[in-house]
Amino acid sequence: MVSGPPGSLSRLGFRKDVKLFLGALVGYLVIFILVLLVLLQRFSLRVEELQHEKWDATADAVAGMLDDTRAATDDASLDAQLSYVRSRLDIGAIELVRTGGGKVRGTGATSWHGLEVEERATALGTVRVGFDPTTLRADQRVFKLVAAICILGTLSGTLMLVLYVPKILRPVERMLEEAQRLGERDAEGDESHYLIETFRTSIDTLRRQEAELTELHARQKHRADELERLTSLLTRNLGSGFLALDPDRKIVDMNAAAAQILRLPDAGSCVGRAPREILPPSGFLAALEESFEQRTSLIREETTHPSDSGERMSIGLTTVPLIDEASHFLGTIALFTDLTPIRSLEGRVREMQALADVGEISAGIAHEFRNSLAAILGYLRLARRAGEPVRAQAQIDAAEQEAALLSDAVAGLLRYSGPMPLDRHPTDLRALVEEVVERLDSGGDEPRVSIEGSATALCDRAILSRAVENLVRNAIESVRQKGEGSVRIALRNEPAPRIEVTDDGAGLDPTEVPKLFLPFQSRKPGGFGLGLALARKIVLLHKGDLTLTGAPGRGATATIELPPMGGAAE
């Protein structure tokens, strides 16, 4: 027992208690083993002593026997008698050295090597008795082996205790460190009591948290059930088709609108089956499977699907792959709408717009033709009334000039409506613009035209120069109409070939730009309104774009943008 004041042992601490206990246990084992070794050694020495006493008694008995057989002096009798004694008394070897000389052995072939020899004097001479010490030496080796094992075991246990006690106590130390994060420990308190209290407190806290988590789980489950019901309600009442696929390409959900759009009898019978099993080959099925395979999104992809009458419906498809935080593919959801009525309505709108455009063009043509015909008829009436031939001839010339203008309008309209096959080649746009400007230069008081930059495009030089000429002519006439200003032509090659014609003329109203690209919509005095329409058609034939910007009284800018050389070639 450990003496001391109450609580002195507990104040040592749990770790020190363990070390003290293990150290005392090892010390007790060491002392116990040492005591056993001492006792075993004393027992071994006592056995050895008894063995030697036995050998001495045997040697004395042999000597006494020889003293009693002094009459038998012949060697044969002595040899037989010594052999008998050797066999009866467990003697390894025996011989008699006579007093007068000579030796008599119990067995002449016996070896004295390794034997313990005892000598005694007798009346016949000196007798030598050899005993086999093998058993005695074996007992000594056993004792040494046991002693070595005990010592090695003691050393090994002590070493293991020294090495592994820190490892054994390390979890306790870690627990103490973690426990100190939860609350301060009394320096006078017992560590084990502190750990138990901390563990109990932690268990109570975990139980309370478990109850809270259980309650939260129940709430979340209730919310999830409500959300699932709401989602199911929304899916059923959704006007668009809804379809969800799992990672195995099986349908997990489909609403009634989807079954109606895809001409399926029932949405419920499709759940658990692949789309290929229930849908005929179509563009819709191909787009859906491709989106699933490649795990990509489709946004308002327009596809086709056969209807009940065999005609192709137009279906707008949107797909979204579902991938969680661990990049696991969960499936695909698809939303789709039948666009057939919308496309039909769009077609009717386009037809009505085309009829409206034709009507507007026809009105323009009729207006121009009516004005020209009225002028021609007026000149002819004046020529009929004129008495003098000279005056009549002047009226006829004016009518002929008006008819020529009307012919030019008809030719321009035919050029606008007729086909224009393109023979495209790489063209230096700066050289093309310079030729157009030189052709329009009449040598009079013309507005100044400047050219800057360079560009190259793949185009039909002759046809594109006609479009550029119309734009440059409009810019020059706009400056003339205002009475001052200049025309600037800028060419750029990046990111695409571009020709910008900018003037400081009368400008335009941005709201009227769409109408200006229609024939016979000119705002210039004496113009037919075919220049911009023809220029736009030529640019569109070249897969380009023509834009017109400006403001009233501040000039305008016409921009021709052509495809890059590679894109145009393709």
Wavefront OBJ file of the C-alpha trace (Angstrom):
o trace
v 0.000 0.000 0.000
v 1.034 3.557 -0.604
v 0.942 5.718 2.486
v 0.267 9.417 2.409
v -2.389 12.000 2.983
v -5.853 11.386 1.537
v -6.053 12.166 -2.123
v -2.283 12.209 -2.557
v -2.444 9.272 -4.980
v -5.237 10.765 -7.024
v -3.302 14.010 -7.296
v -0.612 12.127 -9.142
v -2.834 12.027 -12.179
v -4.184 9.232 -14.262
v -1.117 9.015 -16.533
v 1.305 8.967 -13.584
v -0.865 6.365 -11.887
v -0.552 4.149 -14.942
v 3.196 4.633 -15.126
v 3.584 3.964 -11.387
v 1.442 0.846 -11.601
v 3.280 -0.545 -14.630
v 6.673 0.290 -13.051
v 5.711 -1.453 -9.790
v 4.423 -4.440 -11.733
v 7.661 -4.733 -13.680
v 9.717 -4.342 -10.461
v 7.679 -7.042 -8.755
v 8.180 -9.373 -11.723
v 11.930 -8.668 -11.766
v 12.271 -9.415 -8.055
v 10.126 -12.512 -8.403
v 12.239 -13.771 -11.299
v 15.472 -13.056 -9.442
v 14.233 -14.950 -6.365
v 13.253 -17.879 -8.562
v 16.682 -17.841 -10.203
v 18.409 -17.838 -6.805
v 16.282 -20.738 -5.617
v 16.849 -22.608 -8.844
v 20.591 -22.057 -8.583
v 20.653 -23.353 -5.012
v 18.638 -26.378 -6.076
v 21.039 -27.009 -8.961
v 24.043 -26.738 -6.615
v 22.378 -29.114 -4.181
v 21.739 -31.639 -6.924
v 25.353 -31.393 -8.006
v 26.508 -31.845 -4.423
v 24.326 -34.921 -3.952
v 25.602 -36.363 -7.212
v 29.194 -36.006 -6.046
v 28.330 -37.574 -2.700
v 26.802 -40.491 -4.581
v 29.913 -40.881 -6.675
v 32.117 -40.836 -3.532
v 29.983 -43.522 -1.893
v 30.157 -45.669 -5.034
v 33.954 -45.333 -5.185
v 34.196 -46.291 -1.513
v 31.978 -49.328 -2.134
v 34.178 -50.459 -5.051
v 37.311 -50.063 -2.910
v 35.751 -52.045 -0.084
v 34.709 -54.792 -2.471
v 38.280 -55.113 -3.767
v 39.599 -55.270 -0.244
v 37.225 -58.184 0.432
v 38.372 -60.114 -2.677
v 42.096 -60.154 -2.102
v 42.255 -63.976 -2.751
v 41.225 -63.462 -6.373
v 44.542 -62.254 -7.689
v 44.404 -63.418 -11.318
v 43.581 -60.791 -13.865
v 40.682 -62.676 -15.444
v 38.857 -62.990 -12.168
v 39.492 -59.346 -11.328
v 38.369 -58.239 -14.792
v 35.116 -60.172 -14.503
v 34.502 -58.836 -11.039
v 35.188 -55.219 -12.105
v 32.863 -55.625 -15.115
v 30.117 -56.899 -12.825
v 30.594 -53.958 -10.458
v 30.587 -51.486 -13.376
v 27.294 -52.795 -14.730
v 25.546 -52.868 -11.353
v 26.665 -49.466 -9.990
v 26.238 -47.245 -13.130
v 29.965 -46.677 -13.561
v 31.312 -45.336 -16.840
v 34.766 -46.898 -16.540
v 36.794 -48.749 -13.900
v 40.379 -50.031 -13.613
v 42.771 -51.359 -10.981
v 46.415 -50.359 -10.941
v 48.267 -53.098 -9.073
v 50.832 -52.309 -6.499
v 53.524 -54.269 -8.245
v 52.595 -52.890 -11.708
v 49.990 -53.650 -14.358
v 46.388 -52.692 -14.849
v 43.173 -54.603 -14.747
v 40.056 -52.999 -16.332
v 36.480 -54.002 -16.146
v 36.286 -53.477 -19.942
v 39.424 -52.730 -21.812
v 37.655 -50.659 -24.530
v 36.117 -48.118 -22.143
v 37.175 -44.473 -22.777
v 37.958 -42.175 -19.872
v 37.346 -39.010 -21.928
v 34.860 -36.635 -20.273
v 34.399 -38.800 -17.143
v 34.530 -37.662 -13.530
v 37.297 -39.867 -11.918
v 37.448 -40.954 -8.273
v 40.548 -42.897 -6.935
v 40.745 -45.148 -3.902
v 43.658 -47.148 -2.402
v 43.028 -50.867 -1.810
v 45.054 -53.888 -0.770
v 45.447 -54.881 -4.421
v 46.424 -51.415 -5.590
v 44.783 -48.164 -6.586
v 41.311 -48.382 -8.107
v 40.093 -45.651 -10.483
v 36.343 -45.217 -10.970
v 34.973 -42.983 -13.816
v 31.425 -41.589 -13.643
v 29.407 -40.115 -16.595
v 28.600 -36.417 -15.802
v 26.270 -35.963 -18.806
v 23.093 -35.707 -16.751
v 24.707 -33.299 -14.317
v 25.979 -31.084 -17.122
v 22.599 -31.199 -18.825
v 20.990 -29.961 -15.622
v 23.542 -27.155 -15.454
v 22.831 -26.151 -19.082
v 19.112 -26.128 -18.388
v 19.677 -23.880 -15.403
v 21.826 -21.468 -17.447
v 19.283 -21.469 -20.287
v 16.410 -20.772 -17.888
v 18.412 -18.005 -16.238
v 19.249 -16.447 -19.625
v 15.607 -16.641 -20.727
v 14.418 -15.024 -17.504
v 16.967 -12.237 -17.769
v 16.202 -11.597 -21.467
v 12.478 -11.687 -20.752
v 12.881 -9.196 -17.943
v 14.970 -6.878 -20.121
v 12.541 -7.215 -23.033
v 9.532 -6.508 -20.829
v 11.242 -3.483 -19.341
v 12.210 -2.200 -22.805
v 8.696 -2.756 -24.152
v 7.288 -0.962 -21.146
v 9.608 2.007 -21.707
v 8.791 2.141 -25.440
v 5.073 1.432 -25.411
v 3.875 3.193 -22.280
v 3.968 6.559 -24.139
v 1.976 5.004 -26.979
v -0.485 3.505 -24.522
v -0.913 6.843 -22.796
v -0.966 8.910 -25.992
v -4.729 8.386 -26.587
v -5.369 9.475 -23.023
v -3.243 12.565 -23.577
v -5.112 13.303 -26.817
v -8.397 12.851 -24.984
v -7.227 15.272 -22.288
v -6.201 17.811 -24.921
v -9.541 17.516 -26.681
v -11.376 17.598 -23.358
v -9.642 20.857 -22.418
v -11.230 22.446 -25.477
v -14.618 21.699 -23.977
v -13.862 23.021 -20.507
v -11.095 24.003 -18.133
v -9.731 21.304 -15.796
v -9.098 21.786 -12.098
v -5.362 21.531 -11.445
v -6.034 19.630 -8.206
v -8.608 17.322 -9.775
v -8.143 13.779 -10.943
v -7.553 13.343 -14.652
v -9.660 10.174 -14.896
v -12.550 11.862 -13.112
v -12.148 14.854 -15.425
v -12.199 12.619 -18.515
v -15.243 10.713 -17.277
v -17.113 13.934 -16.551
v -16.125 15.401 -19.904
v -17.176 12.204 -21.663
v -20.486 12.193 -19.813
v -21.048 15.843 -20.686
v -20.212 15.133 -24.317
v -22.616 12.194 -24.369
v -25.380 14.366 -22.945
v -24.626 17.058 -25.508
v -24.647 14.515 -28.321
v -27.949 13.144 -27.127
v -29.473 16.604 -27.105
v -28.032 17.289 -30.562
v -29.305 13.925 -31.749
v -32.766 14.855 -30.561
v -32.472 18.215 -32.317
v -31.209 16.534 -35.491
v -34.054 14.053 -35.319
v -36.497 16.902 -35.058
v -34.770 18.784 -37.888
v -34.763 15.624 -39.980
v -38.475 15.208 -39.391
v -39.043 18.833 -40.420
v -36.871 18.477 -43.495
v -38.620 15.258 -44.410
v -41.947 17.003 -44.062
v -40.668 19.848 -46.224
v -39.256 17.361 -48.735
v -42.609 15.607 -48.876
v -44.346 18.928 -49.353
v -41.801 19.912 -52.027
v -42.249 16.569 -53.737
v -46.008 17.019 -53.770
v -45.620 20.587 -55.033
v -43.156 19.453 -57.713
v -45.482 16.676 -58.756
v -48.374 19.153 -58.890
v -46.360 21.619 -60.966
v -45.168 18.842 -63.265
v -48.685 17.592 -63.845
v -50.074 21.079 -64.456
v -47.128 22.280 -66.542
v -48.222 23.342 -70.003
v -44.944 22.213 -71.555
v -43.849 18.617 -71.819
v -41.638 17.381 -68.970
v -39.486 14.248 -69.091
v -36.800 13.022 -66.647
v -34.229 10.292 -67.375
v -32.124 8.430 -64.821
v -28.444 7.438 -65.368
v -29.631 4.176 -67.000
v -31.578 6.109 -69.663
v -34.903 5.085 -68.110
v -37.842 7.471 -67.794
v -38.462 8.278 -64.123
v -41.141 10.938 -64.622
v -43.309 12.299 -67.410
v -46.292 14.628 -67.285
v -49.512 14.431 -69.250
v -48.488 17.307 -71.531
v -45.409 15.343 -72.638
v -47.522 12.288 -73.467
v -49.958 14.473 -75.410
v -47.214 16.244 -77.395
v -45.410 12.989 -78.202
v -48.684 11.245 -79.091
v -48.341 8.633 -76.340
v -51.399 6.922 -74.807
v -50.468 7.342 -71.128
v -47.614 8.984 -69.209
v -47.666 6.421 -66.391
v -47.080 3.459 -68.696
v -43.874 5.077 -69.985
v -42.147 5.275 -66.590
v -39.313 2.739 -66.281
v -38.815 2.427 -70.045
v -36.241 3.965 -72.368
v -37.380 6.680 -74.827
v -36.267 4.513 -77.743
v -38.735 1.828 -76.657
v -41.786 4.097 -76.843
v -40.895 6.755 -79.440
v -40.439 6.320 -83.197
v -37.192 7.462 -84.831
v -37.264 11.243 -85.146
v -35.188 14.339 -84.755
v -36.585 14.800 -81.245
v -35.452 11.328 -80.146
v -32.010 11.761 -81.752
v -31.456 15.149 -80.063
v -32.619 13.808 -76.680
v -30.322 10.758 -76.829
v -27.364 12.804 -78.059
v -27.811 15.253 -75.184
v -27.973 12.309 -72.751
v -24.882 10.594 -74.188
v -22.730 13.728 -74.321
v -24.196 15.168 -71.080
v -24.690 18.547 -72.713
v -27.456 21.118 -72.542
v -29.792 22.064 -75.350
v -31.494 25.450 -75.297
v -34.640 25.771 -77.379
v -33.365 23.299 -79.957
v -35.973 22.958 -82.697
v -36.566 19.324 -83.632
v -39.198 17.306 -85.470
v -41.531 14.496 -84.452
v -44.174 12.598 -86.455
v -47.786 13.473 -85.757
v -50.857 11.233 -85.928
v -51.386 12.183 -89.575
v -47.792 11.357 -90.475
v -46.744 14.998 -90.906
v -43.743 16.381 -89.053
v -44.407 18.456 -85.968
v -41.946 21.124 -84.867
v -40.907 20.654 -81.206
v -38.718 23.053 -79.243
v -36.454 21.024 -76.918
v -34.472 22.171 -73.861
v -32.373 19.656 -71.888
v -30.317 19.979 -68.713
v -27.863 17.298 -67.414
v -28.004 16.739 -63.645
v -24.546 16.463 -62.005
v -23.959 16.525 -58.239
v -21.089 18.041 -56.243
v -18.995 14.868 -56.689
v -19.371 15.095 -60.507
v -21.673 12.072 -60.561
v -24.138 12.019 -63.451
v -27.682 11.724 -62.071
v -29.630 11.896 -65.311
v -31.217 14.428 -67.669
v -34.421 16.471 -67.585
v -36.086 17.746 -70.736
v -38.701 20.443 -71.340
v -40.314 20.667 -74.759
v -43.175 22.484 -76.482
v -45.105 21.872 -79.658
v -44.077 24.751 -81.947
v -46.175 23.638 -84.908
v -48.987 26.193 -84.367
v -46.417 28.925 -83.762
v -44.487 28.055 -86.920
v -47.731 27.973 -88.875
v -48.633 31.408 -87.522
v -45.128 32.686 -88.324
v -45.525 31.415 -91.888
v -48.817 33.271 -92.243
v -47.222 36.415 -90.787
v -44.345 36.131 -93.260
v -46.830 35.672 -96.095
v -48.785 38.716 -94.937
v -45.570 40.714 -94.598
v -44.497 39.653 -98.076
v -47.908 40.712 -99.424
v -47.573 44.013 -97.580
v -44.067 44.565 -99.007
v -45.302 43.707 -102.506
v -48.232 46.061 -102.021
v -45.922 48.853 -100.870
v -43.554 48.256 -103.788
v -46.521 48.120 -106.167
v -47.819 51.392 -104.762
v -44.411 52.955 -105.326
v -44.231 51.633 -108.855
v -47.753 52.836 -109.578
v -46.960 56.278 -108.128
v -43.801 56.672 -110.205
v -45.427 55.353 -113.360
v -48.494 57.600 -112.837
v -46.346 60.689 -112.386
v -44.202 59.875 -115.430
v -47.229 58.986 -117.585
v -49.019 62.169 -116.472
v -45.958 64.212 -117.448
v -45.726 62.457 -120.830
v -49.454 62.973 -121.546
v -49.188 66.596 -120.509
v -46.248 67.203 -122.842
v -48.120 65.510 -125.721
v -51.241 67.680 -125.141
v -49.090 70.781 -125.164
v -47.403 69.616 -128.356
v -50.845 69.121 -130.006
v -51.947 72.630 -129.020
v -48.685 74.288 -129.996
v -48.952 76.027 -133.315
v -45.315 76.400 -134.054
v -43.213 73.312 -134.854
v -40.391 74.502 -132.688
v -42.556 74.647 -129.582
v -44.171 71.289 -130.421
v -40.748 69.718 -130.825
v -39.663 70.984 -127.383
v -42.724 69.417 -125.790
v -42.077 66.130 -127.570
v -38.425 66.170 -126.418
v -39.553 66.708 -122.817
v -41.992 63.796 -123.154
v -39.203 61.634 -124.593
v -36.926 62.554 -121.688
v -39.629 61.641 -119.157
v -40.171 58.339 -120.969
v -36.395 57.678 -120.747
v -36.511 58.243 -117.017
v -39.426 55.839 -116.770
v -37.414 53.300 -118.780
v -34.489 53.705 -116.394
v -36.818 53.032 -113.467
v -38.110 49.890 -115.157
v -34.518 48.742 -115.896
v -33.523 49.369 -112.285
v -36.518 47.384 -111.065
v -35.593 44.514 -113.378
v -32.035 44.562 -112.117
v -33.335 44.440 -108.549
v -35.733 41.550 -109.180
v -33.545 39.556 -111.587
v -30.958 36.904 -110.660
v -27.334 37.903 -110.122
v -24.877 34.988 -110.481
v -21.631 35.803 -108.690
v -18.111 35.179 -109.981
v -16.094 35.768 -106.828
v -12.352 36.350 -106.714
v -9.971 37.956 -104.189
v -10.442 41.696 -104.739
v -8.574 44.776 -103.528
v -11.427 46.846 -102.109
v -9.399 50.071 -102.060
v -8.772 49.852 -105.813
v -12.497 49.122 -106.331
v -13.510 52.198 -104.277
v -10.985 54.410 -106.060
v -12.453 53.384 -109.450
v -15.975 54.163 -108.234
v -14.962 57.604 -106.923
v -13.134 58.393 -110.168
v -16.171 57.329 -112.200
v -18.483 59.605 -110.176
v -16.127 62.596 -110.375
v -17.728 64.898 -112.991
v -15.017 67.516 -112.681
v -17.366 70.163 -111.282
v -17.858 71.577 -107.840
v -18.159 68.143 -106.201
v -17.931 67.427 -102.437
v -14.505 66.277 -101.335
v -14.225 62.469 -101.099
v -11.367 60.966 -98.997
v -10.303 57.301 -98.825
v -8.350 55.710 -95.977
v -7.287 52.176 -95.101
v -7.272 49.032 -97.212
v -9.037 45.677 -97.295
v -9.294 42.512 -99.347
v -12.395 40.375 -99.838
v -13.600 37.454 -101.917
v -16.345 38.996 -104.104
v -17.660 39.668 -107.593
v -15.847 42.899 -108.431
v -18.278 44.181 -111.064
v -21.449 43.541 -109.056
v -20.032 44.778 -105.734
v -18.796 47.990 -107.404
v -22.427 48.690 -108.388
v -23.479 48.551 -104.729
v -20.549 50.762 -103.616
v -21.384 53.234 -106.419
v -24.976 53.570 -105.224
v -23.818 54.231 -101.633
v -21.180 56.797 -102.664
v -23.649 58.518 -105.022
v -26.219 58.774 -102.220
v -23.583 60.268 -99.908
v -22.521 62.864 -102.519
v -26.133 63.822 -103.276
v -26.888 64.141 -99.533
v -23.960 66.597 -99.146
v -25.185 68.528 -102.188
v -28.679 68.697 -100.727
v -27.291 70.192 -97.502
v -24.979 72.528 -99.394
v -21.785 71.720 -97.496
v -19.780 68.803 -96.084
v -17.568 65.969 -97.289
v -17.606 62.224 -97.864
v -15.178 59.853 -96.111
v -14.658 56.247 -97.131
v -12.865 53.999 -94.608
v -11.719 50.430 -95.335
v -10.831 47.846 -92.692
v -9.707 44.256 -92.867
v -10.218 43.175 -89.221
v -12.170 41.457 -87.885
v -13.833 41.240 -91.327
v -13.566 43.203 -94.588
v -15.576 46.402 -94.193
v -16.392 49.520 -96.246
v -17.778 52.532 -94.356
v -19.189 55.464 -96.385
v -19.762 58.478 -94.106
v -21.122 61.876 -95.181
v -21.907 65.201 -93.510
v -25.071 65.662 -95.528
v -28.763 66.021 -94.746
v -28.856 62.841 -92.671
v -31.804 60.503 -92.129
v -34.405 59.440 -89.628
v -33.325 56.119 -87.959
v -36.976 54.993 -87.767
v -37.226 55.080 -91.582
v -34.144 52.917 -92.223
v -36.085 49.628 -92.766
v -38.286 51.297 -95.419
v -35.309 52.858 -97.200
v -34.104 49.365 -98.211
v -37.382 48.767 -100.114
v -37.718 49.837 -103.777
v -39.309 53.192 -104.540
v -38.859 54.548 -101.013
v -36.493 57.380 -101.874
v -36.502 60.661 -99.925
v -34.415 62.472 -102.579
v -35.989 64.778 -105.190
v -36.162 62.930 -108.496
v -34.998 59.595 -107.069
v -36.686 56.237 -107.638
v -35.505 54.563 -104.410
v -33.775 51.608 -106.112
v -30.157 52.353 -105.162
v -30.234 51.223 -101.502
v -32.492 48.257 -102.269
v -30.147 47.041 -105.008
v -27.048 47.630 -102.860
v -28.576 45.614 -99.989
v -29.451 42.747 -102.326
v -25.878 42.651 -103.696
v -24.364 42.625 -100.190
v -26.725 39.863 -99.058
v -25.774 37.772 -102.103
v -22.176 38.067 -100.916
v -23.254 36.686 -97.471
v -22.541 40.088 -95.971
v -24.526 42.769 -94.195
v -25.444 46.374 -95.020
v -26.326 48.765 -92.202
v -27.430 52.389 -92.330
v -27.127 54.796 -89.405
v -27.423 58.537 -88.981
v -29.477 61.439 -87.672
v -31.432 64.246 -89.348
v -29.105 67.107 -90.325
v -25.986 65.275 -89.057
v -25.122 63.010 -91.931
v -25.279 59.247 -92.295
v -23.008 56.207 -92.458
v -23.534 53.200 -94.719
v -21.451 50.128 -93.746
v -20.803 47.076 -95.909
v -19.413 44.127 -93.919
v -18.303 41.086 -95.937
v -17.302 37.620 -94.700
v -13.609 37.001 -94.031
v -11.618 35.370 -96.800
v -11.829 31.892 -95.171
v -15.522 32.196 -94.303
v -16.384 33.502 -97.767
v -14.530 30.610 -99.393
v -16.422 28.096 -97.316
l 1 2 3 4 5 6 7 8 9 10 11 12 13 14 15 16 17 18 19 20 21 22 23 24 25 26 27 28 29 30 31 32 33 34 35 36 37 38 39 40 41 42 43 44 45 46 47 48 49 50 51 52 53 54 55 56 57 58 59 60 61 62 63 64 65 66 67 68 69 70 71 72 73 74 75 76 77 78 79 80 81 82 83 84 85 86 87 88 89 90 91 92 93 94 95 96 97 98 99 100 101 102 103 104 105 106 107 108 109 110 111 112 113 114 115 116 117 118 119 120 121 122 123 124 125 126 127 128 129 130 131 132 133 134 135 136 137 138 139 140 141 142 143 144 145 146 147 148 149 150 151 152 153 154 155 156 157 158 159 160 161 162 163 164 165 166 167 168 169 170 171 172 173 174 175 176 177 178 179 180 181 182 183 184 185 186 187 188 189 190 191 192 193 194 195 196 197 198 199 200 201 202 203 204 205 206 207 208 209 210 211 212 213 214 215 216 217 218 219 220 221 222 223 224 225 226 227 228 229 230 231 232 233 234 235 236 237 238 239 240 241 242 243 244 245 246 247 248 249 250 251 252 253 254 255 256 257 258 259 260 261 262 263 264 265 266 267 268 269 270 271 272 273 274 275 276 277 278 279 280 281 282 283 284 285 286 287 288 289 290 291 292 293 294 295 296 297 298 299 300 301 302 303 304 305 306 307 308 309 310 311 312 313 314 315 316 317 318 319 320 321 322 323 324 325 326 327 328 329 330 331 332 333 334 335 336 337 338 339 340 341 342 343 344 345 346 347 348 349 350 351 352 353 354 355 356 357 358 359 360 361 362 363 364 365 366 367 368 369 370 371 372 373 374 375 376 377 378 379 380 381 382 383 384 385 386 387 388 389 390 391 392 393 394 395 396 397 398 399 400 401 402 403 404 405 406 407 408 409 410 411 412 413 414 415 416 417 418 419 420 421 422 423 424 425 426 427 428 429 430 431 432 433 434 435 436 437 438 439 440 441 442 443 444 445 446 447 448 449 450 451 452 453 454 455 456 457 458 459 460 461 462 463 464 465 466 467 468 469 470 471 472 473 474 475 476 477 478 479 480 481 482 483 484 485 486 487 488 489 490 491 492 493 494 495 496 497 498 499 500 501 502 503 504 505 506 507 508 509 510 511 512 513 514 515 516 517 518 519 520 521 522 523 524 525 526 527 528 529 530 531 532 533 534 535 536 537 538 539 540 541 542 543 544 545 546 547 548 549 550 551 552 553 554 555 556 557 558 559 560 561 562 563 564 565 566 567 568 569 570
